[in-house]
Amino acid sequence: MKEEFDSVVGRPVDITDERIIEAGETLVRANRNVTGFALRKITGGGDPKRLKEVWDKHNVSQSVTNAEPVSELPVEVAETLAAMTKALVDKINTLTVELNDKAVKTQERRVADVLRAAGEQQAQAERELADASQAVDELEAMLAEERSRVGELEKRLADVLAADQAKAVELATLRERLEAVEKNAKVAGEQHVAEQAQLRQALADQKRAAQELAVERDKVKTELTKVQTKAEAAEESHKEERKRAATELQRAVDKLIKLEAERDGAKGEAGKVREELAKLTGQLEAMKIQAAQLMQAIGNQQPEKAEKPKKV
């Protein structure tokens, strides 16, 4: 846990170089690429960059051949060699310097090649790490986008469910209103049928009343004729007979007034009844004129009767 925390914050982990080298050799034996992350996986911690640097330095040190110590020659051999090669010492020294210089340069080139290869590997590893980081960032962005889409879809689903609920409520309300309208229409239809029956009955009653009025009109006309006849015959009769005729005439006039009132009440009915009432009205008006004329004639006769001398 501590090693992971140290790796996260960037502090070097206390892992020995020997352990790092051993982990690298394990990877080489397994024919795997030696990278900082692979070393970290085997060692269980540490900074991948530091682990790779330790392994690269180990490779460089292994590629350089260490000079082995030279054993000293025996005195006899040295003296003999000195005697035999004294003339060649300078030449050998020169050759040794040249060989040493060539060896050093060769090793330096090898070290440079190893360092260059290590640098290339490190750059490649860094590029791979950058690619991996970019891939992780892209995946995180895709995940965030998918989460956003999921949230949007959930919101749209909630809106659709709410809209469906509202439509269901509205549909139920419309159904209730439709049932109420159908019920009201049924009641209105029944009322209309009843009203039509009532109107038919009222029309029949009005026709019957018109017929009764016509009969009554004929009776009044007959009575007026009788009254007129009596009035003409009673010109020379007794005064009481004239009064009785006048009373009967007044009674006939009252009947006419009553008929007129009934006529006025029957005005506003169906068309055929209106026409019959109009005819009856004309006849009644004519009868009223005749009655007025008759009353005037009777009134004129009364003063004449009053002027006649009484019998002694």
ZALUM-574722 format. One line per 8 residues: for each residue x, y, z of C-alpha. Coordinates in steps of 0.2 Angstrom, whole numbers, plus 5000, padded with zeros to 4 digits. Each point is the difference from the previous one (the first is absolute). Layout:
X Y Z; ...
! end
This chain:
5000 5000 5000; 5014 5012 5004; 5009 4996 4984; 4985 5004 4990; 4998 5016 5009; 5018 5005 4997; 4998 4995 4982; 4985 5011 4998
5007 5015 5008; 5017 4998 4990; 5012 4995 5015; 5013 4987 4996; 4996 4983 5008; 5013 4991 5010; 5004 4986 4988; 5018 4995 4998
5009 5000 4983; 5003 4981 5002; 4982 4997 5001; 4996 5011 4985; 5014 4991 4990; 4993 4983 5005; 4983 5005 4994; 5007 5005 4983
5009 4984 4998; 4984 4991 5004; 4992 5010 4986; 5014 4996 4988; 4999 4981 5004; 4982 5001 4996; 5003 5008 4983; 4990 5016 5006
5004 5018 4997; 5008 5008 5015; 4990 5016 5004; 4998 5010 5015; 4982 4994 5003; 5005 4982 4998; 5014 5002 5012; 4988 5009 5012
4988 4985 4999; 5013 4988 5005; 5008 5010 5013; 4983 5005 5007; 5004 5019 5001; 5011 5014 4995; 5001 5013 4987; 5000 4992 4983
5012 5014 4993; 5013 4996 5014; 4998 4981 4998; 5004 5002 4981; 5015 5011 5003; 5007 4988 5012; 4998 4986 4988; 5007 5010 4985
5016 5004 5011; 5002 4982 5004; 4999 4995 4981; 5013 5014 4996; 5012 4994 5014; 4998 4982 4994; 5005 5005 4982; 5016 5008 5006
5014 4987 5002; 5009 5002 5017; 5019 4999 4998; 5006 4986 5010; 5016 5002 5010; 5016 4994 4992; 5011 4988 5010; 5018 5006 5003
5014 4991 4991; 5013 4990 5009; 5017 5010 5003; 5009 4988 4988; 4988 5002 4987; 4999 5018 5002; 5018 5003 4999; 5001 4989 4985
4985 5009 4992; 5008 5016 5005; 5016 4995 4992; 4991 4993 4984; 4987 5014 4998; 5009 5015 5006; 5001 5006 4982; 4982 4996 4998
4993 5008 5016; 4997 5017 4992; 4991 4992 4986; 4990 4989 5011; 4995 5014 5011; 4995 5010 4985; 4990 4985 4993; 4992 4998 5018
4994 5018 5000; 4993 4998 4983; 4991 4984 5004; 4994 5007 5017; 4994 5016 4991; 4991 4989 4987; 4992 4989 5013; 4994 5015 5010
4993 5008 4985; 4992 4983 4995; 4992 4999 5017; 4994 5018 5000; 4992 4996 4983; 4992 4985 5008; 4994 5010 5015; 4993 5014 4988
4991 4987 4990; 4993 4992 5016; 4995 5017 5007; 4992 5004 4983; 4991 4984 4999; 4995 5003 5018; 4994 5017 4996; 4990 4994 4986
4992 4987 5010; 4996 5013 5014; 4993 5011 4987; 4990 4986 4992; 4994 4996 5018; 4996 5018 5003; 4990 5001 4984; 4991 4984 5004
4996 5007 5017; 4994 5016 4992; 4989 4990 4988; 4994 4990 5014; 4996 5016 5010; 4991 5007 4985; 4990 4984 4997; 4995 5000 5018
4995 5019 4998; 4990 4995 4985; 4992 4986 5009; 4995 5011 5014; 4993 5013 4988; 4990 4987 4992; 4994 4993 5017; 4995 5018 5005
4991 5002 4983; 4991 4984 5002; 4995 5004 5018; 4994 5017 4993; 4990 4991 4987; 4993 4988 5013; 4995 5014 5011; 4992 5009 4985
4991 4984 4995; 4994 4997 5018; 4993 5018 5000; 4992 4998 4983; 4992 4983 5006; 4994 5010 5016; 4992 5013 4989; 4992 4987 4988
4993 4991 5016; 4993 5016 5007; 4993 5005 4983; 4992 4983 4999; 4993 5002 5017; 4993 5017 4996; 4992 4993 4984; 4993 4986 5009
4992 5012 5013; 4994 5011 4985; 4993 4985 4991; 4990 4994 5016; 4994 5018 5002; 4994 5000 4981; 4992 4983 5003; 4990 5007 5015
4995 5015 4990; 4995 4990 4985; 4989 4989 5012; 4992 5015 5008; 4997 5008 4982; 4992 4983 4994; 4990 4999 5016; 4994 5019 4998
4997 4997 4981; 4989 4984 5005; 4991 5010 5013; 4998 5015 4988; 4993 4988 4986; 4988 4993 5012; 4995 5018 5006; 4998 5005 4981
4989 4985 4997; 4989 5004 5015; 5000 5019 4994; 4995 4995 4983; 4986 4989 5007; 4995 5015 5011; 5000 5011 4985; 4990 4988 4990
4987 4999 5014; 5000 5019 5002; 4997 5002 4981; 4986 4987 5001; 4993 5010 5015; 5001 5016 4991; 4992 4993 4985; 4986 4993 5011
4999 5017 5008; 4999 5008 4983; 4986 4989 4995; 4991 5004 5017; 5003 5018 4996; 4992 4998 4983; 4985 4991 5007; 4999 5014 5014
5001 5012 4986; 4986 4992 4990; 4990 5000 5016; 5003 5019 5003; 4996 5004 4982; 4984 4990 5003; 4996 5009 5016; 5004 5017 4992
4988 4996 4986; 4987 4995 5013; 5003 5016 5010; 5000 5011 4984; 4983 4991 4995; 4993 5003 5017; 5006 5018 5001; 4992 5003 4983
4984 4991 5006; 5000 5009 5017; 5000 5018 4993; 4982 5001 5004; 5001 4989 5016; 5000 5004 5018; 5015 5009 5008; 5005 4985 5010
5001 4989 4985; 5013 5013 4993; 5009 4999 5016; 5001 4981 4999; 5006 5001 4982; 5013 5012 5005; 5005 4988 5014; 5001 4986 4988
5010 5011 4989; 5012 5004 5014; 5002 4982 5004; 5004 4997 4982; 5013 5014 5000; 5007 4992 5016; 5002 4984 4991; 5008 5009 4986
5012 5008 5012; 5004 4983 5007; 5003 4993 4983; 5011 5014 4996; 5010 4997 5016; 5001 4981 4996; 5005 5006 4982; 5014 5011 5007
5006 4985 5011; 5001 4989 4985; 5010 5012 4989; 5018 4993 5001; 4996 4982 4996; 5003 4990 4984; 4998 5007 4983; 4984 4992 4995
4992 5005 5016; 5006 5018 4997; 4991 5000 4983; 4984 4994 5008; 5001 5012 5014; 5003 5014 4987; 4984 4995 4991; 4991 4999 5016
5006 5017 5005; 4994 5008 4984; 4983 4992 5003; 5000 5006 5018; 5004 5017 4995; 4986 5000 4988; 4988 4993 5013; 5006 5014 5012
4996 5013 4987; 4983 4992 4998; 4997 5000 5018; 5006 5018 5002; 4988 5005 4986; 4986 4990 5009; 5004 5008 5016; 5000 5017 4992
4983 4996 4992; 4993 4995 5016; 5006 5015 5008; 4992 5011 4987; 4984 4991 5002; 4999 5003 5019; 4999 5019 4999; 4987 4998 4987
4990 4989 5011; 5002 5012 5015; 4993 5014 4990; 4983 4991 4996; 4986 5006 5012; 4995 4988 5013; 4983 4992 4999; 4987 5007 5013
! end
